[in-house]
Amino acid sequence: MNKRIKLLLPLLLILIAAATAGYHFWHRSDGNDAGDALTLHGNVDIRQVQLAFNGNERISDMRFQEGDRVKKGDLLASLDKARLRHATDQAAARVAAQQEVVAKLKAGTRPEEIRQLRAEVEAARVTADNAERTSRRLAKLTTRKLASQEQADNARAAADAAKAKRRAAEEALHLAEAGPRKEDIAAAEATLQADQAQLALVRRQLSDADLYAPADGVIQDRLLEPGDMASPQRPVYTLALTNPLWVRAYVGETDLGRIHPGMLATVHTDSFPDKSYDGWVGFISPTAEFTPKSVETREVRTDLVYQVRIFVCNPQNQLRLGMPAVDTINLSQASTENTIQRKPCGDR
């Protein structure tokens, strides 16, 4: 029995060594490492934006069809603006009227008005003096029985009324010379600010009646048509973003330390096997996740991987969103992490 074990032991060691070598060979040749290159499999990332109007009105114009390429800032669609224009004109008129009110208060009383009030004060003074003299004369005549007491009383009342009118005219003159109260000016300015804010709001609503492309992309879906009622909850277009373009791939934990942001990469696709596209590592996820089902790797389902984005140049617009792609990273590049951000393809 011992002799048999001694004979089988070397054979068993050879088998273990062969299995270990095979495991390492398979691990390093499963599309992850080919000498100084790391190969990753992924897809051109699909990024979409649902574009909707920030307002409620009927659509008057739709300018693009499905499949059309658009640039950032292109006018895509417009709403009926008649109601919004009337609201804007009305708000602008209120602002103009309130501006005149504020200007009038700040300017104070006109010199012509002050001169008029002074004249009224002088007239009231003359009337009051005359009424006082008349009252005194009648009082003397009454003592001599040449006038009735009723006449004297009426004259006295008229004199007192004339004096009150004089005091009222004098107070009006003092108010005109002092000018408007600062509280009245502040209240008028606050009303003006409210009117200006309302004008800005309706102007923004008028501006929102035009829908612009937020970025370069391709119209993927045209969801509404002219005549449809638009609202913020109803998308008009689905825009597929094409700039920047990147390939989403996953790297195993064992290869994580071999790549870093900024490393150059080459991208190939099955659709254009003879073409290569320049790219660079733009993002490495800081957290691990389980291998997605759409990624074909040798590792089992429970292995942890890290998402990597390979930014890629697409000068001839041959790469399509969702297209499978193979990324090759040259590991012979400098091992020091490159912190320089790569420029967009058009600036390279």
C-alpha positions as CSV (number, residue, x, y, z in Angstrom):
1,M,0.0,0.0,0.0
2,N,2.8,2.4,0.9
3,K,4.6,1.6,-2.4
4,R,1.5,2.4,-4.4
5,I,1.1,5.7,-2.6
6,K,4.8,6.5,-3.3
7,L,4.2,5.7,-7.0
8,L,1.0,7.8,-7.2
9,L,2.3,10.8,-5.3
10,P,4.6,12.2,-8.1
11,L,1.8,11.7,-10.6
12,L,-0.6,13.5,-8.3
13,L,1.8,16.4,-7.9
14,I,2.3,16.6,-11.7
15,L,-1.5,16.7,-12.2
16,I,-1.9,19.5,-9.6
17,A,0.9,21.5,-11.2
18,A,-0.7,21.1,-14.6
19,A,-4.1,22.1,-13.3
20,T,-2.6,25.2,-11.7
21,A,-0.8,26.2,-14.8
22,G,-3.9,25.6,-16.9
23,Y,-5.9,27.7,-14.5
24,H,-3.5,30.6,-14.7
25,F,-3.2,30.3,-18.5
26,W,-7.0,30.3,-18.9
27,H,-7.3,33.2,-16.5
28,R,-4.8,35.3,-18.5
29,S,-6.1,34.3,-21.9
30,D,-9.8,34.9,-21.5
31,G,-9.8,38.1,-23.4
32,N,-8.6,40.0,-20.3
33,D,-4.8,40.1,-20.9
34,A,-2.7,39.5,-24.0
35,G,0.8,40.3,-23.1
36,D,1.0,44.1,-22.5
37,A,-2.6,44.7,-23.5
38,L,-5.9,44.5,-21.5
39,T,-9.0,43.7,-23.6
40,L,-12.4,44.7,-22.3
41,H,-15.8,43.9,-23.8
42,G,-18.7,46.4,-23.6
43,N,-21.2,48.4,-25.4
44,V,-21.5,52.0,-26.6
45,D,-23.5,53.6,-23.8
46,I,-27.1,54.6,-24.5
47,R,-27.9,57.9,-23.0
48,Q,-31.3,59.5,-23.7
49,V,-33.1,62.8,-22.8
50,Q,-36.8,63.2,-22.8
51,L,-37.5,66.7,-24.1
52,A,-40.7,68.4,-23.1
53,F,-42.0,72.0,-23.1
54,N,-42.1,73.8,-19.7
55,G,-45.6,75.1,-20.4
56,N,-49.1,74.2,-21.4
57,E,-50.1,75.2,-24.9
58,R,-50.8,73.7,-28.3
59,I,-47.8,72.8,-30.5
60,S,-47.5,75.0,-33.6
61,D,-44.3,73.8,-35.2
62,M,-42.2,70.6,-35.2
63,R,-38.9,70.9,-37.1
64,F,-37.2,67.6,-36.9
65,Q,-38.0,63.9,-37.8
66,E,-36.7,60.7,-36.2
67,G,-33.1,60.0,-37.2
68,D,-32.2,63.7,-37.7
69,R,-29.0,64.9,-36.1
70,V,-29.2,68.1,-34.1
71,K,-26.7,70.4,-32.6
72,K,-26.8,72.0,-29.1
73,G,-29.0,75.1,-29.3
74,D,-31.0,74.0,-32.4
75,L,-34.7,75.0,-32.3
76,L,-36.7,71.8,-32.2
77,A,-40.3,72.9,-31.8
78,S,-42.5,75.8,-30.8
79,L,-45.8,76.4,-29.1
80,D,-48.6,78.8,-30.0
81,K,-47.5,82.1,-28.6
82,A,-50.5,84.4,-29.1
83,R,-51.8,84.2,-25.5
84,L,-48.3,84.5,-24.0
85,R,-47.6,87.6,-26.1
86,H,-50.7,89.4,-24.9
87,A,-49.8,88.5,-21.3
88,T,-46.4,89.9,-21.8
89,D,-47.7,93.2,-23.3
90,Q,-50.1,93.5,-20.3
91,A,-47.4,93.0,-17.8
92,A,-45.1,95.5,-19.6
93,A,-47.8,98.1,-19.5
94,R,-48.3,97.6,-15.7
95,V,-44.6,98.1,-15.2
96,A,-44.5,101.3,-17.3
97,A,-47.4,102.7,-15.3
98,Q,-45.9,101.9,-11.9
99,Q,-42.6,103.4,-13.0
100,E,-44.3,106.7,-13.6
101,V,-45.9,106.5,-10.2
102,V,-42.5,106.0,-8.5
103,A,-40.9,108.8,-10.6
104,K,-43.7,111.2,-9.6
105,L,-43.3,110.4,-5.9
106,K,-39.5,110.8,-6.1
107,A,-39.8,114.1,-8.0
108,G,-42.0,115.6,-5.3
109,T,-44.4,118.5,-5.8
110,R,-44.0,120.7,-8.8
111,P,-43.0,124.4,-8.3
112,E,-46.2,125.4,-10.1
113,E,-48.3,123.4,-7.6
114,I,-46.5,125.0,-4.7
115,R,-47.1,128.5,-6.1
116,Q,-50.8,127.7,-6.6
117,L,-51.1,126.5,-2.9
118,R,-49.4,129.7,-1.7
119,A,-51.9,131.7,-3.7
120,E,-54.7,129.8,-2.1
121,V,-53.2,130.4,1.4
122,E,-53.1,134.2,0.6
123,A,-56.7,134.1,-0.6
124,A,-57.8,132.3,2.5
125,R,-55.9,134.8,4.7
126,V,-57.6,137.7,3.0
127,T,-61.0,136.1,3.4
128,A,-60.4,135.3,7.0
129,D,-59.2,138.9,7.8
130,N,-62.3,140.3,6.1
131,A,-64.6,138.0,7.9
132,E,-63.0,138.9,11.2
133,R,-63.5,142.6,10.6
134,T,-67.1,142.1,9.6
135,S,-67.7,140.1,12.8
136,R,-66.2,142.9,15.0
137,R,-68.3,145.6,13.3
138,L,-71.5,143.7,13.8
139,A,-70.6,143.0,17.4
140,K,-70.3,146.8,18.0
141,L,-73.5,147.5,16.2
142,T,-75.3,144.9,18.3
143,T,-74.3,146.7,21.5
144,R,-75.8,149.9,20.1
145,K,-78.9,148.0,19.0
146,L,-78.2,148.8,15.4
147,A,-77.9,145.1,14.4
148,S,-79.5,141.9,15.6
149,Q,-77.8,139.3,17.7
150,E,-78.4,136.8,15.0
151,Q,-76.4,138.8,12.5
152,A,-73.6,139.1,14.9
153,D,-73.5,135.4,15.5
154,N,-73.6,134.6,11.8
155,A,-70.7,136.9,11.2
156,R,-68.7,135.3,14.0
157,A,-69.3,131.9,12.6
158,A,-68.2,133.0,9.1
159,A,-65.0,134.5,10.6
160,D,-64.2,131.2,12.4
161,A,-64.8,129.2,9.2
162,A,-62.6,131.5,7.2
163,K,-59.8,131.0,9.8
164,A,-60.2,127.2,9.6
165,K,-59.9,127.3,5.8
166,R,-56.8,129.4,6.1
167,R,-55.2,126.9,8.4
168,A,-56.1,124.1,6.0
169,A,-54.6,125.9,3.1
170,E,-51.4,126.5,5.1
171,E,-51.1,122.8,6.0
172,A,-51.6,121.8,2.4
173,L,-48.8,124.1,1.5
174,H,-46.5,122.7,4.1
175,L,-47.2,119.1,2.9
176,A,-46.4,120.1,-0.7
177,E,-43.2,121.7,0.3
178,A,-42.1,118.7,2.4
179,G,-42.8,116.3,-0.5
180,P,-44.0,112.7,-0.4
181,R,-43.4,110.5,2.6
182,K,-40.5,107.9,2.3
183,E,-43.0,105.2,3.3
184,D,-45.1,106.0,0.2
185,I,-42.1,105.9,-2.0
186,A,-41.0,102.6,-0.6
187,A,-44.5,101.1,-1.1
188,A,-44.6,102.3,-4.7
189,E,-41.1,100.8,-5.3
190,A,-42.2,97.5,-3.8
191,T,-45.3,97.4,-6.1
192,L,-43.0,98.2,-9.1
193,Q,-40.7,95.3,-8.1
194,A,-43.7,92.9,-8.0
195,D,-44.8,94.1,-11.4
196,Q,-41.3,93.7,-12.8
197,A,-41.1,90.1,-11.4
198,Q,-44.4,89.3,-13.1
199,L,-43.1,90.7,-16.4
200,A,-40.0,88.5,-16.1
201,L,-42.1,85.5,-15.4
202,V,-44.3,85.9,-18.4
203,R,-41.3,86.6,-20.6
204,R,-39.8,83.4,-19.4
205,Q,-43.0,81.6,-20.2
206,L,-42.8,83.1,-23.7
207,S,-39.2,81.9,-24.0
208,D,-40.2,78.5,-22.8
209,A,-42.6,78.3,-25.8
210,D,-39.5,77.4,-27.9
211,L,-37.9,74.0,-27.3
212,Y,-34.1,73.8,-28.0
213,A,-31.7,70.9,-28.1
214,P,-29.7,70.8,-24.8
215,A,-26.8,68.9,-26.5
216,D,-25.6,67.3,-29.7
217,G,-27.6,64.1,-30.5
218,V,-29.9,62.2,-32.7
219,I,-33.7,62.4,-32.6
220,Q,-34.7,58.9,-31.6
221,D,-38.5,59.4,-31.2
222,R,-40.9,62.0,-32.3
223,L,-43.7,61.6,-29.8
224,L,-46.1,64.5,-30.5
225,E,-47.3,66.4,-33.6
226,P,-48.4,70.0,-34.3
227,G,-51.8,70.5,-32.8
228,D,-51.2,68.3,-29.8
229,M,-51.5,69.8,-26.3
230,A,-48.0,70.0,-24.8
231,S,-47.3,70.0,-21.1
232,P,-44.2,69.4,-18.9
233,Q,-45.4,65.8,-18.3
234,R,-45.6,65.0,-22.1
235,P,-42.2,64.6,-23.9
236,V,-42.1,65.9,-27.4
237,Y,-38.9,64.2,-28.5
238,T,-36.5,61.5,-27.2
239,L,-33.0,62.7,-27.9
240,A,-30.1,60.2,-28.0
241,L,-26.9,61.9,-26.8
242,T,-23.8,61.4,-28.9
243,N,-21.4,63.8,-27.4
244,P,-19.5,62.7,-25.4
245,L,-19.6,59.1,-26.6
246,W,-18.2,56.3,-24.5
247,V,-18.1,52.6,-24.2
248,R,-19.3,51.1,-20.9
249,A,-17.2,48.0,-20.0
250,Y,-16.3,46.2,-16.8
251,V,-12.9,45.2,-15.4
252,G,-12.2,42.5,-12.9
253,E,-10.7,43.2,-9.5
254,T,-7.4,41.5,-10.5
255,D,-6.9,43.9,-13.4
256,L,-8.2,47.0,-11.6
257,G,-4.7,48.2,-10.5
258,R,-3.4,47.9,-14.0
259,I,-5.4,50.8,-15.5
260,H,-6.0,54.4,-14.5
261,P,-7.9,57.4,-16.0
262,G,-6.2,59.0,-18.9
263,M,-4.7,55.8,-20.4
264,L,-5.1,55.6,-24.2
265,A,-7.3,52.9,-25.6
266,T,-8.3,51.5,-29.0
267,V,-11.9,50.5,-29.8
268,H,-13.1,48.0,-32.4
269,T,-16.5,46.9,-33.4
270,D,-17.9,43.9,-35.4
271,S,-19.7,46.3,-37.8
272,F,-16.4,47.8,-38.9
273,P,-13.8,45.1,-38.1
274,D,-11.0,46.9,-40.1
275,K,-11.5,50.2,-38.4
276,S,-10.2,51.3,-35.0
277,Y,-11.3,54.3,-33.0
278,D,-9.1,56.3,-30.6
279,G,-10.2,56.5,-27.0
280,W,-9.0,56.9,-23.5
281,V,-10.1,55.7,-20.0
282,G,-12.3,58.5,-18.7
283,F,-13.9,57.0,-15.6
284,I,-13.4,54.0,-13.3
285,S,-16.1,53.3,-10.8
286,P,-15.1,53.7,-7.1
287,T,-17.5,50.9,-6.1
288,A,-17.7,47.3,-7.0
289,E,-20.8,45.5,-8.4
290,F,-21.8,42.1,-9.5
291,T,-21.1,41.1,-13.1
292,P,-24.0,42.2,-15.2
293,K,-25.7,39.5,-17.2
294,S,-25.0,41.3,-20.5
295,V,-21.2,41.0,-20.0
296,E,-19.6,37.8,-21.2
297,T,-16.6,37.0,-19.1
298,R,-15.1,33.8,-17.7
299,E,-15.8,34.9,-14.1
300,V,-18.8,33.5,-12.3
301,R,-21.9,35.5,-11.5
302,T,-20.8,36.4,-8.0
303,D,-17.5,37.9,-9.0
304,L,-17.1,41.6,-8.4
305,V,-16.2,44.0,-11.3
306,Y,-15.8,47.7,-11.7
307,Q,-17.4,49.8,-14.4
308,V,-15.1,51.6,-16.8
309,R,-15.9,54.3,-19.3
310,I,-13.8,54.4,-22.4
311,F,-14.3,57.8,-24.1
312,V,-14.0,57.3,-27.8
313,C,-13.8,59.6,-30.9
314,N,-16.4,59.0,-33.6
315,P,-15.4,61.4,-36.4
316,Q,-17.4,59.6,-39.1
317,N,-20.5,58.9,-36.9
318,Q,-20.1,55.1,-37.4
319,L,-20.5,54.2,-33.8
320,R,-24.1,53.6,-32.8
321,L,-25.6,53.7,-29.3
322,G,-25.8,50.2,-27.8
323,M,-23.3,48.7,-30.3
324,P,-21.0,46.0,-28.9
325,A,-17.4,47.1,-28.8
326,V,-14.0,45.7,-27.8
327,D,-11.6,48.0,-26.0
328,T,-7.9,47.4,-26.0
329,I,-5.7,49.2,-23.4
330,N,-2.0,49.2,-23.8
331,L,-0.6,48.4,-20.4
332,S,2.9,49.5,-21.3
333,Q,1.9,53.1,-20.8
334,A,3.4,55.0,-17.9
335,S,2.2,53.5,-14.7
336,T,1.9,56.8,-12.9
337,E,-1.7,57.9,-12.9
338,N,-2.4,60.5,-15.6
339,T,-4.5,63.2,-14.1
340,I,-4.6,65.3,-17.3
341,Q,-8.1,65.4,-18.6
342,R,-8.3,64.4,-22.3
343,K,-9.8,67.0,-24.6
344,P,-12.9,66.4,-26.8
345,C,-12.2,64.7,-30.1
346,G,-12.8,67.8,-32.1
347,D,-10.0,69.6,-30.1
348,R,-7.4,66.9,-30.2
